[in-house]
Every structure is written in C-alpha cells, then in structure tokens.
Amino acid sequence: MPASGRRPLAALLATGLALILYYWTAAPSVTWAHEGADGGELLAAAMSNGVPHPPGYPLYMWLLQGWLRFSQFLLPNSDLAWRGALLSTLCAALSVGVTVLVAGHLLDKQPGQWVWATLAGLAWAISPLLWAQAVITEVYALHVLFFTLLGWVVLVKGGRFVYLVPLVALGVAHHLTFILLLLAVLYVVWMGRGGGIGQFIQTAGALTLAGLLGLTFYLRVPLVANGAAGPPPVNWGYADNWAGFWWLISGAAYHGYLFSAPSATVFGRVANWAYTLTSQYTVVGLGVALIGLNEWDRAQTHLRNFSLLWIVPISIYAIGYYTRDSEIYLLPVTWLVGLWLAVGLAAGVRWLQARWSSRRIAPLVAGLVLVSLISLAIVRLPALSLRNDMEARRFLAGSIAVLKPNSLVICREDNDTFALWYGAWASGELLRSAPGTAVINDALYQFPWYQRLVAALYPIIVGDSHSIQEILTRNHGVRPIFFSKDLALVPSDQLQAAGPLLLYK
C-alpha cells in the first residue's frame, strides 16, 4: 500500500482503538476520581446556562451544551454525566489520531514510518495523564485536541495562517494556558517562512489577532451572568459587572497558588515533574524518546528549538503552580515526548539494522513495542478505568434519600459541593426529590460576588445575613439544615448522622 493510503489507515486505527478503550473505561456517572470533581460543576453550569469556575470556559460550555442535547437524542435516558464523559472520550481519541499524523509526517519517507507513528500514538493513548482525562467530564481532553491540532498545523501544514488563526483563537477561547505554547509556534512558523523581520512581524501579528479573537468568546460570561429569569445558580464571579468579570477571567481566586511554593518544596516539585514525564512512557520509553530528541538536535535543530520553547514555559508554570493536581498542565509536554518516541523508535531500528543487517529487526522491534504497550495498558487498567466507579453517585443518592423539601445544605469541599450541584441543577434529581433545597458553599462565602449570588437565589433563607453563621441562626428550627461534613460551624454534639450528611439538630 502506498504511503498516502497508510496515513489515514494508521490514524483511523489508532483513533478507533483509543475510542474503544476510553469508552469501555469511562465513568458511568458523576465522579470524584482523577481529580474529576469539577465534572459535576461543569455539567450543572451547562444545564443551567451558567458560568463555571475561572476563567469560565465559554467555548467548552457551548460545546458541552450542544453535545448533551445531541447525545440525548442518540442515547435517550442515559446518564447525563456519562454522556459528558463521552465528549472527553471523543476529543482524546481524536487527539491520538492527530498524533499519528504528526509523527508520521516527521518520519517522512523513513522505513516503517507509519508503524512507528502508530505505536507512538498508542503510547500517547495509554499515558496516564491523557487516559485519566479521557474518561471524565473535564475541560482537558478538549484542550488536548486543540494543542495536538496546533502541532499538526505547525509541523505538518507549515503554520499556514488559514489554519493557524482560527485554531489559536479556539485554543485561547478554551484554556488560557494555550497561550504558553505560542512562543514555540511563533518560532517555528517564523523560521519556516524564512526567518526575516517581515515574516516575524506577520507571524506575531497573526498570533496576536488570533488571541484577541479567542478572547471575544469570553463575552459569553456577562451575557449569561444575569438572565431575564435571574442569575443562573452556577455563576462564578456573578460577572454582570467589570469587577466580577475581571475576577473570573483573570483567575484571581487562584493567584495565591502561582509561584507560592515554599523554597524547601521546589526540589520536590521538580522531582515530581521528572517523575510525571517518566511515568507516562516508562523509563525505557523516555530513553527511546530522548534518542529521538537527540536526532533532532543532530539533524533538525529547528525542531529541537521548537521542543524547548514548547516545553519550558508550560513546565515552569506546572512546577510553579502550587496545587496537588498541577501535573495536569504537563499534558502538552508529554504529548511532545510522544513525538520524540516515534523518532527514537525509527532511529533505534536504523541503528540495529546497520549492525545486524537483518530484515527481521523492524518487525521484531514493532512486535515487542506492541506487546509492551498492551501489557502496560493492562497494568494501568485498574487504576485508570472508572467503569465501576460509583463513589460520588452513592454520595449523591444517599444525600437525596435524607434531604427533605426546603432543606439547607452547607458544604465546603469541591467533591461534596459539585456532586450536590450536579444533582440540583444538572440531572435535577435532588430538587425533584427535595424541592426548595438550597446548597450553599461555606468556602465561597468569603467572596462578595458569592454572597450577592446566594442572596439573589435564596432571599428568604439569606435575608440580610452577612455570614454563614448568621444564615444558620436565621434558619435553625425553621427548616432542616444539613452539613456535608463537620465544618466546625456548630457544636459537634448538635450534629446527627443522616446518610452521608450530618443533620443539625
């Protein structure tokens, strides 16, 4: 078969295998696994036409809303959160096919180019960072699809502006860390266009225009923050004013995490960065990938420089962002390592064939790599598959079973809060069972915008209260009050276990 025929076949094969794997291991409902508690909030925001956590993810909201309607038509009566996870499954699987296309192009006319490209794509498919995001409702699988397409536009299509401008606009509209990749894009497109000052100005101008176009998507936020029927219940920043809008899109709530790690932890965070990269492809796989990088260093220095400019900004951000899940930002880095892996496999086989002059070397290596990938997928399956994960669903069901109409639920942690938000405003089952129930997050009550939102949503419950304590005093004895956990807001001896919740006696 000519190379032109093997190209789509390899991409389709890898995409299909990844799609089967992710579909089979997707979370069956709302989940807390893989740092996926945000899924409940994202689904609640989509179904209530609200605004999720900073920076608001306007493009993802529109896509998720459309997907939920379309998938409801295809899969009627299916679990809403499961269908949300399927959007991630589709995006992640498509990224695998794009990866094969990019890797195959970089191995242009080398023997077995589409074999090594396919194997590298499959290695990317079963990398823990990607697999974990492919089976939950989250924003990162779409982010992955956009930056792999960015790689395709830059490395395969030569950065043609007709592809580059709309793609960068979409990437910026979806996830603002996309901007950290644009320095590498600027370099490689500029070099590909000749490297002159005029070409630099044109490329920088095109990327700037694309970024500004992407930012216009954030106009969705003030448009939905205060609708004709009042504010949506999921409405971070309550951004119908400039202060709330800027608080949201600037990620002001998270500024304290950026470069705030104690100096004593910096070495540990660098070590975690190294561990994350190593664990995606194993020590052996990373070693082969570094052979590929060495090939670029030796023969294609523009690709070496592109790699450094792609990796360094996002790595600095991931190391400096002091949260427990900051390694998720390394997804673009691990993807690029997958491209090195394809180049390293081809280079390694050439080296072996030069010494043993055997036609069997390539098939043996390909078979060994395939068996290794299958074995690795099996080993990783118990930790990454969510097909039987029901912890969050049990919490929600147990809460619904004990809640009474017009209850007040006070919660603090993301897991409990977002699961209850999902039940109230996404699936709707909580409010159908306990109509009039109010869910208030104690941690968010520090923000003026949230106090304003809660007062608008629950005027009778909140009244003129200015703190959670005042709300509790106002409603104790008037309505059932529950806590998701003992939050030390009332004496512990006044709390009684009620399913997974605590009833304030």
C-alpha positions as CSV (number, residue, x, y, z in Angstrom):
1,M,0.0,0.0,0.0
2,P,1.4,3.5,-0.9
3,A,2.2,5.9,2.0
4,S,-0.8,8.0,1.1
5,G,-3.0,5.1,1.8
6,R,-1.3,4.1,5.0
7,R,-1.5,7.6,6.5
8,P,-5.3,7.6,7.0
9,L,-5.4,3.9,7.9
10,A,-2.9,4.4,10.7
11,A,-4.7,7.4,12.1
12,L,-8.1,5.7,12.0
13,L,-6.7,2.5,13.6
14,A,-5.2,4.4,16.5
15,T,-8.2,6.6,16.9
16,G,-10.5,3.6,16.9
17,L,-8.5,1.6,19.4
18,A,-8.3,4.6,21.7
19,L,-12.0,5.3,21.4
20,I,-12.8,1.7,22.3
21,L,-10.5,1.8,25.3
22,Y,-11.8,5.1,26.6
23,Y,-15.5,4.2,26.0
24,W,-15.1,1.0,27.9
25,T,-13.4,2.7,30.9
26,A,-15.4,5.9,31.1
27,A,-17.0,6.9,34.3
28,P,-20.6,5.7,34.3
29,S,-21.9,8.8,36.2
30,V,-20.7,11.8,38.2
31,T,-17.2,11.0,39.6
32,W,-14.6,12.3,42.0
33,A,-11.8,10.1,40.6
34,H,-8.9,11.5,38.6
35,E,-9.4,14.9,40.2
36,G,-12.7,14.9,38.3
37,A,-15.0,16.5,40.9
38,D,-15.2,19.6,38.6
39,G,-17.3,17.5,36.2
40,G,-20.4,17.9,38.4
41,E,-20.0,21.6,38.4
42,L,-19.3,21.8,34.7
43,L,-22.4,19.8,33.9
44,A,-24.5,21.9,36.3
45,A,-23.2,25.1,34.6
46,A,-24.0,23.7,31.2
47,M,-27.6,22.6,32.1
48,S,-28.4,25.9,33.9
49,N,-26.7,28.0,31.2
50,G,-24.3,29.3,33.9
51,V,-20.7,30.1,34.4
52,P,-18.2,27.5,35.8
53,H,-15.1,28.2,37.8
54,P,-12.4,30.6,36.5
55,P,-11.9,31.5,33.8
56,G,-15.4,30.5,32.8
57,Y,-14.6,28.2,29.8
58,P,-17.0,29.8,27.3
59,L,-16.2,27.6,24.3
60,Y,-16.4,24.4,26.4
61,M,-19.7,25.5,27.8
62,W,-21.2,25.9,24.3
63,L,-19.8,22.7,23.1
64,L,-20.9,20.8,26.2
65,Q,-24.4,22.2,25.9
66,G,-24.6,21.2,22.3
67,W,-23.1,17.8,22.9
68,L,-25.5,17.0,25.8
69,R,-28.5,17.8,23.6
70,F,-27.2,15.8,20.6
71,S,-26.2,12.8,22.8
72,Q,-29.6,12.8,24.5
73,F,-31.1,12.4,21.0
74,L,-28.7,9.5,20.3
75,L,-28.7,7.9,23.7
76,P,-32.1,8.7,25.4
77,N,-32.5,8.0,29.1
78,S,-28.7,7.6,29.5
79,D,-26.8,9.1,32.5
80,L,-26.1,12.8,31.9
81,A,-22.6,12.7,33.5
82,W,-21.7,9.6,31.4
83,R,-22.6,11.5,28.3
84,G,-20.5,14.4,29.4
85,A,-17.5,12.0,29.8
86,L,-18.1,10.7,26.3
87,L,-17.3,14.2,25.0
88,S,-13.9,13.9,26.6
89,T,-13.6,10.3,25.2
90,L,-14.2,11.6,21.7
91,C,-11.8,14.5,22.0
92,A,-9.0,12.4,23.5
93,A,-9.4,9.7,20.9
94,L,-9.2,12.2,18.1
95,S,-6.0,13.6,19.6
96,V,-4.5,10.1,19.2
97,G,-5.2,10.1,15.5
98,V,-3.8,13.6,15.1
99,T,-0.7,12.5,16.9
100,V,-0.2,9.6,14.5
101,L,-0.5,12.0,11.5
102,V,2.1,14.4,13.0
103,A,4.5,11.7,14.0
104,G,4.2,10.0,10.6
105,H,4.9,13.3,8.8
106,L,8.0,13.9,11.0
107,L,9.3,10.5,9.9
108,D,8.8,11.4,6.2
109,K,9.8,8.5,3.9
110,Q,11.7,6.6,6.6
111,P,11.1,2.8,6.6
112,G,8.1,1.9,8.6
113,Q,7.2,5.5,9.3
114,W,3.5,4.7,9.9
115,V,4.3,1.7,12.1
116,W,6.4,3.8,14.4
117,A,3.9,6.7,14.2
118,T,1.0,4.4,15.2
119,L,2.9,2.9,18.1
120,A,3.8,6.3,19.4
121,G,0.2,7.4,19.1
122,L,-0.9,4.3,21.0
123,A,1.7,5.0,23.7
124,W,0.2,8.5,24.0
125,A,-3.3,7.0,24.2
126,I,-2.4,4.9,27.3
127,S,-0.3,7.6,29.0
128,P,-1.9,8.1,32.5
129,L,-2.4,11.8,32.2
130,L,-4.3,11.5,28.9
131,W,-6.2,8.3,29.8
132,A,-7.4,9.8,33.1
133,Q,-8.8,12.9,31.4
134,A,-10.4,10.9,28.6
135,V,-12.9,9.1,30.9
136,I,-14.3,12.0,32.9
137,T,-16.2,15.2,32.2
138,E,-13.5,17.8,32.3
139,V,-12.0,20.6,30.1
140,Y,-8.6,19.0,29.5
141,A,-9.5,16.5,26.8
142,L,-10.7,19.3,24.5
143,H,-7.5,21.2,25.4
144,V,-5.5,18.2,24.3
145,L,-7.3,18.0,21.0
146,F,-6.6,21.7,20.3
147,F,-2.9,21.5,21.1
148,T,-2.4,18.4,19.1
149,L,-4.2,20.1,16.2
150,L,-1.8,23.0,16.8
151,G,1.1,20.7,16.4
152,W,-0.4,19.3,13.1
153,V,-0.9,22.9,11.8
154,V,2.6,24.0,12.7
155,L,4.6,20.8,11.9
156,V,2.6,19.3,9.0
157,K,0.9,22.3,7.4
158,G,3.7,24.7,7.8
159,G,1.8,27.1,10.0
160,R,-0.5,28.4,7.2
161,F,-2.4,31.3,8.6
162,V,-5.7,30.0,7.2
163,Y,-5.4,27.1,9.7
164,L,-3.4,28.7,12.4
165,V,-5.5,31.8,13.2
166,P,-8.9,30.1,13.8
167,L,-7.2,27.2,15.7
168,V,-5.3,29.6,18.1
169,A,-8.5,31.6,18.6
170,L,-10.3,28.4,19.6
171,G,-7.5,27.3,21.8
172,V,-7.3,30.6,23.7
173,A,-11.1,30.7,24.0
174,H,-11.0,27.3,25.7
175,H,-8.0,27.3,28.0
176,L,-5.7,30.2,28.7
177,T,-2.6,28.1,29.2
178,F,-2.8,27.6,25.5
179,I,-1.0,31.0,25.3
180,L,2.1,29.4,26.8
181,L,2.6,27.3,23.7
182,L,2.6,30.2,21.3
183,L,6.2,31.2,21.7
184,A,7.2,27.8,20.2
185,V,4.6,28.3,17.5
186,L,5.9,31.8,16.7
187,Y,9.5,30.5,16.4
188,V,8.8,27.5,14.1
189,V,6.3,29.3,11.8
190,W,8.6,32.3,11.6
191,M,11.6,30.1,10.7
192,G,9.5,28.2,8.2
193,R,8.6,31.4,6.5
194,G,12.2,32.5,6.0
195,G,13.2,34.0,9.3
196,G,13.2,37.6,8.3
197,I,12.0,40.6,10.2
198,G,9.0,41.0,7.9
199,Q,8.0,37.4,8.4
200,F,8.4,37.8,12.2
201,I,6.0,40.8,12.2
202,Q,3.5,38.9,10.1
203,T,3.6,35.8,12.3
204,A,3.4,37.7,15.5
205,G,0.6,39.8,14.2
206,A,-1.4,36.7,13.1
207,L,-1.0,35.1,16.5
208,T,-2.0,38.4,18.3
209,L,-5.1,38.6,16.1
210,A,-5.9,35.0,16.9
211,G,-5.5,35.5,20.6
212,L,-7.8,38.6,20.5
213,L,-10.4,36.7,18.6
214,G,-10.2,34.0,21.2
215,L,-10.8,36.4,24.0
216,T,-14.0,37.6,22.4
217,F,-15.6,34.3,23.4
218,Y,-15.4,35.4,27.0
219,L,-18.2,37.9,26.2
220,R,-20.5,34.9,26.9
221,V,-19.8,35.4,30.6
222,P,-21.6,38.7,31.2
223,L,-24.3,37.8,28.7
224,V,-25.4,34.8,30.9
225,A,-24.4,36.1,34.3
226,N,-27.8,37.8,34.9
227,G,-30.5,36.5,32.6
228,A,-34.1,37.6,32.2
229,A,-35.2,35.0,34.8
230,G,-32.4,36.0,37.2
231,P,-28.9,34.7,37.7
232,P,-28.1,31.1,37.0
233,P,-27.3,29.1,40.1
234,V,-23.8,28.2,38.9
235,N,-22.4,31.7,38.3
236,W,-18.8,32.2,39.4
237,G,-17.9,35.9,39.7
238,Y,-21.5,36.9,39.1
239,A,-19.9,38.8,36.3
240,D,-22.6,41.2,35.2
241,N,-20.1,43.9,36.2
242,W,-16.5,44.6,35.4
243,A,-15.2,43.7,38.9
244,G,-16.8,40.2,38.7
245,F,-15.8,39.7,35.1
246,W,-12.1,40.5,35.7
247,W,-12.1,38.4,38.9
248,L,-13.3,35.5,36.8
249,I,-11.2,35.6,33.7
250,S,-8.0,36.7,35.5
251,G,-8.3,33.7,37.8
252,A,-7.9,36.0,40.8
253,A,-9.0,33.2,43.2
254,Y,-6.0,31.1,42.1
255,H,-3.3,33.8,42.1
256,G,-2.2,32.7,45.5
257,Y,-1.2,29.3,44.1
258,L,1.2,30.6,41.5
259,F,4.8,30.6,42.4
260,S,3.9,30.3,46.1
261,A,5.6,27.0,46.9
262,P,7.9,27.2,49.9
263,S,11.5,27.2,48.8
264,A,12.0,23.9,50.6
265,T,9.5,22.2,48.3
266,V,10.9,23.4,45.0
267,F,13.3,20.5,44.6
268,G,10.4,18.1,45.3
269,R,8.2,19.7,42.7
270,V,11.0,19.5,40.1
271,A,11.4,15.8,41.0
272,N,7.6,15.4,40.6
273,W,7.9,17.0,37.2
274,A,10.5,14.4,36.2
275,Y,8.5,11.6,37.7
276,T,5.4,12.6,35.8
277,L,7.2,12.6,32.5
278,T,8.9,9.3,33.2
279,S,5.7,7.6,34.3
280,Q,3.9,8.4,31.1
281,Y,6.1,6.2,28.9
282,T,8.2,4.3,31.5
283,V,11.9,4.8,31.9
284,V,12.6,2.7,28.7
285,G,10.2,4.7,26.7
286,L,11.6,8.0,27.9
287,G,15.0,6.8,27.0
288,V,13.9,6.0,23.5
289,A,12.2,9.4,23.3
290,L,15.4,11.1,24.2
291,I,17.1,9.3,21.4
292,G,14.5,11.0,19.1
293,L,15.3,14.4,20.7
294,N,19.0,13.7,20.0
295,E,18.2,13.0,16.4
296,W,16.5,16.4,16.2
297,D,19.4,18.0,18.0
298,R,21.8,16.5,15.5
299,A,20.0,16.9,12.2
300,Q,16.9,19.2,12.7
301,T,17.8,21.9,15.1
302,H,14.7,23.9,14.4
303,L,12.6,21.0,15.8
304,R,15.0,20.9,18.8
305,N,14.4,24.6,19.5
306,F,10.7,24.2,18.9
307,S,10.7,21.4,21.6
308,L,12.5,23.6,24.1
309,L,10.2,26.6,23.6
310,W,7.2,24.3,23.8
311,I,8.3,22.6,27.0
312,V,10.0,25.2,29.1
313,P,7.1,27.8,29.6
314,I,4.5,25.1,30.4
315,S,6.9,23.2,32.7
316,I,7.7,26.4,34.6
317,Y,4.0,27.0,35.0
318,A,3.3,23.5,36.2
319,I,6.2,23.5,38.7
320,G,5.3,27.0,40.0
321,Y,1.5,26.4,40.3
322,Y,1.3,25.1,43.9
323,T,-1.6,22.7,43.8
324,R,-1.9,18.9,44.1
325,D,-3.0,18.4,40.5
326,S,-0.7,20.8,38.7
327,E,0.9,17.9,36.8
328,I,-2.2,18.0,34.5
329,Y,-0.7,21.1,32.9
330,L,2.1,18.9,31.6
331,L,-0.2,17.2,29.0
332,P,1.4,19.3,26.1
333,V,4.9,18.3,27.3
334,T,4.1,14.6,27.5
335,W,2.5,14.8,24.0
336,L,5.7,16.2,22.6
337,V,7.7,13.4,24.2
338,G,5.4,11.0,22.3
339,L,6.6,12.6,19.1
340,W,10.2,12.1,20.2
341,L,9.3,8.5,20.9
342,A,8.3,7.9,17.3
343,V,11.6,9.5,16.0
344,G,13.6,7.5,18.6
345,L,12.0,4.2,17.6
346,A,12.8,4.8,13.9
347,A,16.4,5.8,14.8
348,G,16.9,2.9,17.1
349,V,15.8,0.4,14.4
350,R,18.1,2.0,11.8
351,W,21.0,1.6,14.3
352,L,20.2,-2.0,14.9
353,Q,19.8,-2.8,11.2
354,A,23.1,-1.2,10.4
355,R,24.8,-3.6,12.8
356,W,22.9,-6.9,12.1
357,S,21.7,-6.3,8.5
358,S,18.5,-8.3,9.1
359,R,15.1,-7.6,7.7
360,R,13.6,-9.1,10.8
361,I,14.8,-6.3,13.1
362,A,12.0,-3.9,12.4
363,P,9.1,-6.4,12.8
364,L,10.7,-7.8,16.0
365,V,11.0,-4.3,17.5
366,A,7.5,-3.4,16.4
367,G,6.1,-6.6,17.9
368,L,8.0,-6.1,21.1
369,V,6.8,-2.5,21.4
370,L,3.2,-3.5,20.7
371,V,3.3,-6.3,23.3
372,S,4.8,-3.8,25.8
373,L,2.0,-1.3,25.2
374,I,-0.7,-4.0,25.6
375,S,0.9,-5.2,28.8
376,L,1.3,-1.6,30.1
377,A,-2.4,-0.9,29.4
378,I,-3.4,-4.0,31.3
379,V,-1.2,-3.0,34.3
380,R,-2.6,0.5,34.3
381,L,-6.2,-0.5,33.8
382,P,-7.2,-1.0,37.5
383,A,-6.0,2.5,38.4
384,L,-7.4,4.3,35.4
385,S,-10.6,2.6,34.5
386,L,-13.7,4.2,36.1
387,R,-16.3,1.8,34.6
388,N,-17.2,0.6,38.1
389,D,-16.7,3.9,40.0
390,M,-19.8,4.9,41.9
391,E,-18.5,6.7,45.0
392,A,-19.8,10.1,44.0
393,R,-23.0,8.7,42.8
394,R,-23.6,6.9,46.1
395,F,-22.9,10.1,48.0
396,L,-25.5,11.9,45.9
397,A,-28.1,9.2,46.1
398,G,-27.6,8.9,49.9
399,S,-27.9,12.7,50.2
400,I,-31.1,12.7,48.2
401,A,-32.6,9.9,50.3
402,V,-32.3,12.0,53.5
403,L,-33.0,15.5,52.3
404,K,-36.4,17.0,52.9
405,P,-38.2,19.8,51.0
406,N,-36.8,23.2,51.7
407,S,-33.7,21.9,53.3
408,L,-30.5,23.9,53.6
409,V,-27.2,22.1,52.9
410,I,-23.9,23.7,53.9
411,C,-20.8,22.3,52.2
412,R,-17.2,23.3,51.7
413,E,-15.1,20.8,49.7
414,D,-15.3,20.5,45.9
415,N,-16.3,16.9,45.9
416,D,-19.4,17.3,48.0
417,T,-20.4,20.7,46.6
418,F,-20.1,19.8,43.0
419,A,-21.9,16.4,43.4
420,L,-24.8,18.2,45.0
421,W,-24.8,21.0,42.4
422,Y,-24.9,18.2,39.8
423,G,-27.9,16.7,41.5
424,A,-29.7,20.0,41.9
425,W,-29.0,21.7,38.5
426,A,-27.7,19.1,36.1
427,S,-29.6,15.9,36.5
428,G,-32.2,17.7,38.6
429,E,-32.9,14.6,40.7
430,L,-32.1,16.4,44.0
431,L,-34.6,19.2,43.6
432,R,-37.3,16.8,42.2
433,S,-36.9,14.8,45.4
434,A,-36.5,17.7,47.8
435,P,-37.9,20.8,46.2
436,G,-36.8,24.1,47.6
437,T,-33.5,22.8,48.8
438,A,-30.6,25.3,49.0
439,V,-27.0,24.3,48.6
440,I,-24.5,26.9,49.9
441,N,-20.7,26.6,49.9
442,D,-19.1,27.9,53.0
443,A,-15.6,28.3,51.4
444,L,-17.0,30.5,48.6
445,Y,-18.9,32.8,51.0
446,Q,-15.7,34.8,51.6
447,F,-16.3,36.4,48.1
448,P,-18.7,39.3,47.8
449,W,-19.9,38.1,44.4
450,Y,-21.0,34.7,46.0
451,Q,-22.8,36.5,48.9
452,R,-24.6,38.5,46.3
453,L,-25.5,35.4,44.3
454,V,-26.7,33.4,47.3
455,A,-28.9,36.4,48.3
456,A,-30.4,36.5,44.9
457,L,-31.0,32.8,44.7
458,Y,-32.3,32.3,48.3
459,P,-33.7,35.6,49.5
460,I,-35.9,34.1,52.2
461,I,-33.0,31.9,53.5
462,V,-30.4,34.6,53.5
463,G,-32.3,37.8,54.2
464,D,-29.9,40.4,55.5
465,S,-27.3,37.8,56.7
466,H,-23.6,38.6,56.1
467,S,-22.1,35.3,57.2
468,I,-22.8,31.6,57.2
469,Q,-23.2,31.8,61.0
470,E,-26.0,34.4,60.6
471,I,-27.7,32.2,57.9
472,L,-27.6,29.2,60.3
473,T,-29.0,31.3,63.2
474,R,-31.7,32.6,60.9
475,N,-32.8,29.2,59.7
476,H,-32.2,26.9,62.7
477,G,-35.6,25.5,63.7
478,V,-37.2,26.9,60.6
479,R,-36.0,24.4,58.0
480,P,-33.9,21.2,58.0
481,I,-30.2,22.1,58.0
482,F,-27.6,19.6,56.8
483,F,-23.8,19.7,56.6
484,S,-21.8,17.6,54.1
485,K,-19.1,17.2,56.8
486,D,-18.5,18.5,60.3
487,L,-17.3,22.0,59.3
488,A,-16.9,23.2,62.9
489,L,-19.6,25.8,62.4
490,V,-21.8,24.4,65.1
491,P,-21.1,22.2,68.2
492,S,-20.4,18.6,67.1
493,D,-22.9,17.2,69.7
494,Q,-25.6,19.0,67.8
495,L,-24.9,17.0,64.6
496,Q,-26.6,13.7,63.8
497,A,-25.6,11.4,61.1
498,A,-28.1,11.3,58.2
499,G,-26.9,9.1,55.4
500,P,-23.7,10.7,54.1
501,L,-24.7,14.1,55.6
502,L,-24.9,15.5,59.1
503,L,-28.3,16.9,60.3
504,Y,-28.1,20.0,62.6
505,K,-30.5,19.1,65.4
